[in-house]
Amino acid sequence: MTASLGARAVLRCKPPRGDPEPQVKWQHEDKPIDLGSKGDERVRVEKNGDLVIERVTKSDQGSYVCVASNVAGERKSGPAELEVLGNKRLKLEL
């Protein structure tokens, strides 16, 4: 998927159903995304498992994986690539 610099990006996740319901976490470039008290306020996981990134920056670009887990095990989605399109500045000489 592509997103413009400063826009909102939504990465979809459809976790499997289970009992108990799986907990959904996300990874960016094979590293867990910290959504705790020290996490990035721009990033959140919706109740349905989707990852929402507000005010996208170039550092958000890359590969994302949705990870669903419960006591029965863990399942990872295939990778989703986020490409961030930035504003190109043109230098005009008069």
Number of C-alpha atoms within 10 A of each C-alpha: 11 11 20 16 17 16 13 15 22 17 18 15 22 12 20 12 9 12 8 10 13 20 15 24 21 24 16 19 14 11 10 14 16 16 15 9 7 7 11 12 12 12 20 21 18 13 9 11 21 19 22 17 20 15 15 21 17 15 7 19 18 14 15 23 22 24 20 22 18 14 11 10 8 13 15 16 14 11 15 16 16 19 17 21 16 13 9 6 6 6 6 5 4 3
